[in-house]
Amino acid sequence: MTILHRYVESHPNSCRLAERANTVFPNGVTHDIRHNAPFSLYVQNASGSRKTDVDGNQLLDYVMGHGALLLGHNHPSIVEAVARQLPLGTHYGASHEAEIRWGELVLGLVPSAERVRFTSSGTEATMMALRLARAHTGREKVLRLREHFHGWNDSVTGQPPSEGTMPVSPGLPHGTLEGSIVVPQNDVDILERTLREDGSEIAVMILEPTGAHWGTEPIDVEFVRAARDLTARHGVLLIFDEVITGFRVSPGGAQQAYGITPDMTTMAKIVAGGLPGGCVGGRTEIIDQIAIRDSESREYVRGERISHPGTFNANPVSAAAGAACLALIGDGEQQRRAAETAEALARALNGVLREESVAGCVYGYSSMLHIAIGANDKPPDGYSWGGAAPKPIAESPRGAAHALKLGMINEGVHLMDTGMMVSSAHTPEDVAITVEAFRNTLRAMKVEGIPA
Ligand SMILES: Cc1ncc(COP(=O)(O)O)c(C=O)c1O
């Protein structure tokens, strides 16, 4: 039986739900990454490192809430915090103490955050950070790195056609793309030249601090350091988009691990303990552009401040979950456990690739792993695990990536496309199960001649 047939046979209830969903949502899904041919997987419950789909199949989960669940599903402290909050109300339309505690925890953990403002998502956080930067510098352009992802807001979507690789996204207002300058990561010369020639028009540079697509293309830390120095020299603000890396790479995110402090940081996912929420933190004079100046009259003075409403900003339930989560991860123990498990996985999975004579490699940083099948036959020099590589690693060929994803689901392991978000709830037993699942999947792929 082929990988595809086995997937279809073992997921009849998912198939039925997908047919229903197809009449409701585009592609039947509610997030691009959940799109999965021939149909998506439907899950009914989750706990720790596992989840169960609607056909009763148990899955080891490496999607982990798209990276939001460093502690695994339903950590007892977070469940308790949410359960305690729910009967007290989900929205007060007023300030509340939990949001202060939540904000204090962010300030205490994240080196660049002198002030913070909560949003409902990472997309909203990057949108606000860019506006703050434009207002602070009086400049308009945004300097981005090729393939770096910052949510779906206009200013960070698509790429000017002359830059090549990323498709231009339909629906962007005329002129929006001209507001972006996109350069490759890891090329200090191009960055230096761009800032020298266009720096006076550039408000801000934004980047994913472990590289494009949460490190699928690893970044050289020295490039990030150069970006810090060069942006400061040209009066350009620097944003670390730590929506994924924040609180994961270390309690203070990648910036703490690298010892490099940006002007602003965008956060989401782990910050809200698995519930919706995000924030932008940064230097006081930048974030305080949101402040209403005349606090006596509460007058909005148009043009003199950046307004920031948002019905669900710092809602009490997310605040309770977020504060419970941040209180647990401040000593770095959870991050250390997750990263240790990820390292064990990377070593073992690379061993399986060698034993099965399949070209490819498993690589990553901290508790984030990526699998490249049929691409490089080994990680680039000096990068098998735990550091940043100067060279990008080729992606898995599309067919191989899809077969790997379906094949691993057949074996009871849910990957995040070709990546793995490892949590502190994953155990050595989970590693052993994943390794066998990977071996069986590679063997099934070889039977089908994948990768060709
Ligand atoms: C680096 C990065 N920035 C921003 C976002 C957008 O966050 P959200 O999905 O909460 O809008 C994401 C989402 O995955 C992300 O990975």
The ligand as a Gaussian input file, in Angstrom:
#p B3LYP/6-31G(d) Opt

LIG

0 1
 C        8.505000      35.056000      12.845000
 C        7.029000      35.263000      12.792000
 N        6.551000      36.505000      12.844000
 C        5.231000      36.756000      12.830000
 C        4.329000      35.734000      12.757000
 C        2.860000      36.025000      12.745000
 O        2.295000      35.675000      13.961000
 P        0.735000      35.320000      14.058000
 O        0.533000      34.039000      13.349000
 O        0.467000      35.244000      15.547000
 O        0.004000      36.456000      13.422000
 C        4.780000      34.409000      12.730000
 C        3.827000      33.290000      12.671000
 O        4.152000      32.139000      12.543000
 C        6.166000      34.170000      12.729000
 O        6.653000      32.926000      12.663000

